[in-house]
Amino acid sequence: MTEISSYIAALPHIPDDLTLARFMLDYQHPFKPIRYGIPCLIEDKTGRQLSIEQLREDTQRLAGTLHHVYHIGENDVVMIFSPNHVDYPTVLWATFKLGGIVSCSNPQFTAAELSNQLMTSKASFVIGHSSNIDTALSAAHLAGLSSDRVILLDERSPRKGNLVMPSVQELIHESQYQAFPFQERMLEPGEGKTKVALLSWSSGTTGKPKAVAISHHALIANVIQMAVHNQVGKAYSPRGSRSFRPGDVAIGVLPFYHVAGLVIGLHFALFCAMSVVVVEKYNILNTLESIVRHRITHLIVVPPQAIDLCKHPAVGSHDLSLVKYVMIGAAPLSREIQFQLYDVFPDAQIGQAYGLTEMTTTLAMIEGTQKRSPLGSGGRLLPGVEARVIKPDGSLAQCGEQGELIVKGPAAALGYLNDDQATKETFVNGWIRTGDQVSISESNEVFVVDRLKELLKVRGFQVAPAEIEGCLLAHPDITDCCVIGIPDEYSGELPFAYIVLSPDAHERTAFDVSAETELKLSIVKYIADRKVSYKQLKGGVQVVDQIPKNGSGKLLRRLLRKRAKEHSKLRARL
């Protein structure tokens, strides 16, 4: 086998002369369903709705004010530092209309972390949120930006000393009374492939976070790839998609600052003429209430949220019968939890998506005609994606064999901003190294084993932490976990598990050392009964209050490795 290509070879036209704003607001692609008055966005807390006409008008007005008052223009970088908000896409699209670039940052960052991103991206403008505006101001000061280059995304306008900070809505309303004309940035044929739209942050296959430069064409291409994959629109079939239909309602709980939430949870859902319920902050109880209140049909979530849907006791007391589609993205979900989701949503289409920032977001997802992805599958390759699996010896893997996945396709990013070395290491001769250990079936299902850099080496055997974690999560006393390797003179590494107990197990073992010890030993035996010897928890088990994760739900193993190392040093001194 020389390479694996996606199972649909042909893609429809992908416009390369449009900004993402013009594509979403004005362009009628053959696969794009007609909206017919269906609201685009619904604010979860208030129920406020925004139509496509309102979004188009708000975007135009905001662009005029940003240009006239703040002189935002060609290649200026606007940093959005906020949780999800209904005006998030308006800010993106207004910036694109001016020829600017958007960078989205994690709203939980410290001032030092944000200022580093501001300086790396050379951002000249910050749009924060009332919940973190002090951090935004401090970061702007550290990055050399004046306070008048910081505004609010939400409608509150707190006074900071003598500083009165305008909000996005106030800027939109200001242009109602005074027109601010501007020349919308139009692209020449082919320019969409090189014109940067988004700087999205990723660690790549190795190293510290880097700004991935994503073009307008790549963002548009990925939306169209997903639309074809899911048979969206009448151009594919007289009945259109079974999975995504006009009037369906998706929950916008994935963070928009992360490329998965931005592209799948927001832009793809809007392209499909769906409504997106914008949730500012995830909470399982609030999410369950939102599903019922807004009659949500589509759940696009990350593994920690999927685990909550399987294990939280409140799930059973809510009517989730309208949910017809559940997709898990941003990080792999264990087979065990995927199987449990089948019981929670017996009639829903359920599967995973797999992707990476360097390919804009989605490489594979559950296909439109499937009700269930095979257990453990990250989905089928999207149309237009070419893939190779490279074994450790450099040879090409056959179907079902494991190796590193490398890919190419129309949604490939342009590289890392101002980091030629990292770009050369990841973007190689038109292909992108994913850094993921995978196998691909004959039907183009992608099975992700783990990140190559996360694999443990136990007595010469490769051990995927995700496999052990999946088994642990099937244990009734465990609600979350993370497996790392700890050094061992004989074995090289030993699997060691940090676990979060269920409320019932926590109550049974609280303030009782012997009960907790007995439970930990039973968990070690639980794995021993189910896994080969080198995959067993011979490094031990530690109970913790929570597992550290980033905004997309990926486990921050490095923090737990550091904690384990510190504990090891302390024990050695004792």
Long-range contacts (C-beta under 8 A, 24 or more apart in sequence): 1-396, 1-397, 1-398, 1-399, 2-396, 3-386, 3-387, 3-388, 3-396, 4-381, 4-386, 4-387, 4-388, 4-389, 4-399, 4-440, 4-444, 5-381, 5-385, 5-386, 5-387, 6-380, 6-381, 6-382, 6-383, 6-384, 6-385, 6-386, 6-387, 6-444, 7-380, 7-381, 7-383, 7-443, 7-444, 8-228, 8-229, 8-383, 9-383, 10-383, 11-224, 11-225, 11-228, 11-383, 11-384, 11-410, 12-224, 12-228, 12-235, 14-217, 14-220, 14-221, 14-224, 14-410, 15-192, 15-217, 15-220, 16-187, 16-189, 16-190, 16-191, 16-192, 16-193, 16-217, 17-186, 17-187, 17-188, 17-189, 17-190, 17-191, 17-192, 18-187, 18-192, 18-216, 18-220, 19-96, 19-97, 19-185, 19-186, 19-187, 19-192, 19-195, 19-197, 19-216, 20-92, 20-93, 20-96, 20-197, 20-216, 20-219, 20-220, 20-267, 21-59, 21-92, 21-93, 21-94, 21-96, 21-97, 22-96, 22-97, 22-184, 22-186, 23-216, 23-220, 23-223, 24-89, 24-93, 24-267, 24-270, 24-271, 25-52, 25-55, 25-56, 25-59, 25-93, 26-56, 29-224, 29-227, 29-233, 29-271, 30-233, 30-235, 31-224, 31-227, 31-228, 31-232, 31-233, 31-235, 31-236, 32-227, 32-232, 32-233, 32-271, 32-273, 33-232, 33-233, 33-234, 33-240, 33-245, 33-246, 33-272, 33-273, 34-246, 34-273, 35-246, 35-273, 36-246, 36-273, 38-246, 38-247, 38-273, 38-274, 38-275, 39-275, 40-270, 40-275, 40-276, 41-86, 41-89, 41-252, 41-275, 41-276, 41-278, 42-86, 42-249, 42-275, 42-276, 42-277, 42-278, 42-294, 43-86, 43-278, 44-277, 44-278, 44-279, 44-280, 44-286, 44-290, 44-294, 45-280, 48-86, 49-275, 50-86, 55-89, 55-90, 55-93, 58-87, 58-90, 58-172, 59-90, 59-93, 59-94, 59-97, 60-94, 60-97, 61-171, 61-172, 61-175, 61-176, 61-180, 62-90, 62-91, 62-94, 62-168, 62-171, 62-172, 62-175, 63-93, 63-94, 63-95, 63-97, 63-98, 63-182, 63-184, 64-175, 64-179, 64-180, 64-181, 64-182, 65-171, 65-172, 65-174, 65-175, 65-180, 66-94, 66-95, 66-98, 66-125, 66-171, 67-98, 67-180, 67-182, 68-180, 68-182, 69-171, 69-180, 70-125, 70-149, 72-98, 72-100, 72-124, 72-125, 73-98, 73-99, 73-100, 74-98, 74-99, 74-100, 74-185, 75-99, 75-100, 75-101, 75-196, 76-100, 76-101, 76-124, 76-125, 77-101, 77-102, 77-103, 77-121, 77-122, 77-123, 77-124, 77-125, 77-199, 78-102, 78-103, 78-123, 78-124, 78-125, 78-126, 78-127, 79-103, 79-104, 79-105, 79-114, 79-117, 79-118, 79-121, 79-123, 79-125, 79-126, 79-127, 80-104, 80-105, 80-127, 80-153, 80-257, 81-105, 81-107, 81-109, 81-114, 81-126, 81-127, 81-128, 81-129, 81-132, 81-135, 81-136, 81-139, 82-107, 82-127, 82-128, 82-129, 82-132, 82-153, 82-154, 82-257, 83-107, 83-129, 83-131, 83-255, 83-280, 83-281, 84-252, 84-253, 84-255, 84-256, 84-261, 84-278, 84-279, 84-280, 84-281, 85-129, 85-153, 85-154, 85-278, 85-280, 86-278, 87-153, 87-154, 87-168, 87-169, 88-153, 88-256, 88-266, 88-278, 89-266, 89-267, 89-270, 90-168, 90-172, 91-127, 91-153, 91-168, 96-185, 96-197, 96-216, 97-182, 97-184, 97-185, 98-182, 98-184, 98-185, 99-185, 101-196, 101-197, 101-198, 101-199, 102-197, 102-198, 102-199, 103-198, 103-199, 103-200, 103-201, 103-211, 104-198, 104-200, 104-201, 104-256, 104-257, 104-258, 104-262, 105-201, 105-257, 106-201, 106-255, 106-257, 106-550, 106-551, 107-131, 107-132, 107-255, 107-257, 108-132, 108-551, 109-135, 109-139, 110-135, 111-135, 111-138, 111-139, 111-142, 112-139, 112-142, 114-139, 115-139, 115-140, 115-142, 115-143, 117-201, 117-209, 117-211, 118-142, 118-143, 118-145, 119-143, 119-144, 120-211, 120-417, 120-418, 121-199, 121-211, 121-417, 124-149, 125-149, 125-150, 125-151, 126-150, 126-151, 127-151, 127-152, 127-153, 127-168, 128-152, 128-153, 129-153, 129-154, 130-154, 130-156, 130-158, 133-158, 133-160, 133-165, 187-216, 192-216, 192-217, 192-220, 193-217, 193-218, 194-414, 196-414, 198-259, 198-262, 199-417, 200-258, 200-259, 200-262, 200-357, 201-357, 202-259, 202-356, 202-357, 202-358, 204-358, 204-416, 204-422, 204-425, 204-426, 204-435, 205-425, 205-426, 205-433, 205-434, 205-435, 205-452, 205-453, 206-425, 206-435, 206-453, 207-422, 210-416, 210-417, 210-419, 210-422, 211-416, 211-417, 211-418, 211-419, 212-259, 212-357, 212-358, 212-413, 212-415, 212-416, 212-417, 213-413, 213-414, 213-415, 213-416, 213-417, 214-259, 214-357, 214-360, 214-413, 214-414, 215-413, 215-414, 217-410, 218-360, 218-410, 218-411, 218-412, 218-413, 218-414, 219-263, 219-267, 219-360, 219-411, 221-360, 221-384, 221-409, 221-410, 221-411, 222-263, 222-268, 222-359, 222-360, 222-361, 222-362, 222-382, 222-411, 223-263, 223-267, 223-268, 223-271, 225-362, 225-382, 225-383, 225-384, 225-385, 225-409, 225-410, 225-411, 226-264, 226-268, 226-362, 226-365, 226-382, 227-268, 227-271, 227-272, 228-382, 228-383, 229-365, 229-367, 229-368, 229-380, 229-382, 229-383, 230-365, 230-367, 230-368, 231-368, 231-369, 232-271, 232-272, 232-368, 241-272, 241-368, 242-349, 242-368, 242-369, 243-325, 243-349, 243-368, 244-269, 244-272, 244-274, 244-298, 244-325, 245-272, 245-273, 245-274, 246-272, 246-273, 246-274, 247-273, 247-274, 247-275, 248-272, 248-274, 248-275, 248-297, 248-298, 248-324, 248-325, 249-274, 249-275, 249-276, 249-277, 249-294, 249-295, 249-296, 249-297, 249-298, 250-274, 250-275, 250-276, 250-277, 250-296, 250-297, 250-298, 250-299, 250-300, 251-276, 251-277, 251-279, 251-287, 251-290, 251-291, 251-294, 251-296, 251-298, 251-299, 251-300, 251-301, 252-276, 252-277, 252-278, 252-279, 253-279, 253-282, 253-287, 253-300, 253-301, 253-305, 254-300, 254-301, 254-302, 254-329, 254-330, 254-552, 255-551, 255-552, 257-551, 258-330, 258-551, 258-552, 259-357, 259-360, 259-361, 260-302, 260-329, 260-330, 260-353, 260-355, 260-361, 260-362, 260-552, 261-552, 262-361, 263-360, 263-361, 263-362, 264-300, 264-327, 264-329, 264-353, 264-361, 264-362, 265-300, 269-298, 269-300, 274-298, 284-308, 284-309, 284-312, 284-314, 285-314, 288-314, 288-315, 288-318, 288-320, 289-318, 291-318, 291-320, 291-322, 291-323, 292-318, 292-319, 292-320, 295-322, 296-322, 296-323, 297-322, 297-323, 297-324, 297-325, 298-323, 298-324, 298-325, 298-326, 298-327, 299-323, 299-325, 299-326, 299-327, 300-327, 300-329, 301-326, 301-327, 301-328, 301-329, 302-328, 302-329, 302-330, 302-331, 302-552, 302-553, 303-328, 303-330, 303-331, 303-332, 303-333, 303-334, 303-337, 303-553, 304-480, 304-549, 304-553, 305-553, 306-333, 306-337, 306-338, 306-341, 307-337, 307-473, 307-479, 307-480, 309-341, 309-344, 310-337, 310-340, 310-341, 310-344, 311-340, 311-479, 311-502, 313-503, 315-344, 320-344, 320-345, 321-347, 323-348, 324-348, 324-349, 325-349, 325-350, 326-350, 326-351, 327-351, 327-352, 327-353, 327-365, 327-366, 328-352, 328-353, 329-353, 329-354, 329-355, 329-362, 329-365, 330-552, 330-553, 330-554, 331-552, 331-553, 331-554, 331-555, 332-378, 332-448, 332-450, 332-466, 334-376, 334-466, 334-467, 334-469, 334-470, 334-471, 334-473, 334-474, 335-375, 335-376, 335-470, 336-470, 336-471, 336-473, 336-474, 337-470, 337-473, 337-474, 338-373, 338-375, 338-376, 339-375, 340-474, 342-372, 351-377, 351-379, 352-377, 352-378, 352-379, 353-378, 353-379, 354-378, 354-379, 354-446, 354-448, 356-432, 356-434, 356-436, 357-413, 358-412, 358-413, 358-426, 358-427, 358-432, 358-434, 359-385, 359-407, 359-409, 359-411, 359-412, 359-413, 359-432, 360-411, 360-412, 360-413, 361-411, 362-411, 363-387, 363-407, 363-409, 363-446, 364-444, 364-445, 364-446, 373-445, 374-441, 374-445, 376-447, 377-441, 377-445, 377-446, 377-447, 378-438, 378-445, 378-446, 378-447, 378-448, 379-445, 379-446, 380-443, 380-444, 380-445, 380-446, 381-440, 381-444, 381-446, 382-409, 384-409, 384-410, 384-411, 385-409, 387-440, 387-446, 388-431, 389-438, 389-439, 389-440, 397-439, 397-440, 399-439, 399-440, 399-441, 399-442, 400-439, 400-440, 400-441, 400-442, 401-439, 402-437, 402-438, 402-439, 402-449, 403-437, 403-438, 403-439, 404-433, 404-434, 404-435, 404-436, 404-437, 404-438, 404-452, 405-434, 405-436, 405-437, 405-438, 405-440, 405-446, 406-431, 406-432, 406-433, 406-434, 407-431, 407-432, 407-434, 408-432, 437-462, 437-464, 454-557, 456-483, 456-484, 456-485, 456-493, 456-495, 457-485, 457-492, 457-493, 458-485, 458-491, 458-492, 458-493, 458-494, 458-495, 458-534, 458-535, 459-490, 459-491, 459-492, 459-534, 460-492, 461-534, 463-495, 463-534, 463-535, 465-495, 465-557, 467-531, 467-535, 468-495, 468-497, 468-527, 468-531, 468-535, 468-537, 469-497, 471-526, 471-527, 471-530, 471-531, 472-497, 472-499, 472-523, 472-526, 472-527, 475-523, 475-526, 476-502, 477-501, 477-502, 477-504, 477-505, 477-519, 477-523, 478-502, 478-505, 478-523, 480-546, 480-547, 481-547, 482-547, 482-555, 482-557, 482-560, 483-537, 484-557, 484-560, 484-561, 484-564, 485-539, 486-539, 486-564, 486-568, 487-568, 488-539, 491-534, 491-538, 493-539, 494-538, 494-539, 495-535, 495-536, 495-537, 495-538, 495-539, 496-537, 496-539, 496-540, 496-541, 496-542, 496-564, 497-523, 497-537, 497-539, 497-540, 497-541, 497-542, 498-541, 498-542, 498-543, 498-544, 498-547, 498-560, 499-523, 499-541, 499-542, 499-543, 499-544, 500-543, 500-544, 500-545, 500-546, 500-547, 501-543, 509-543, 516-543
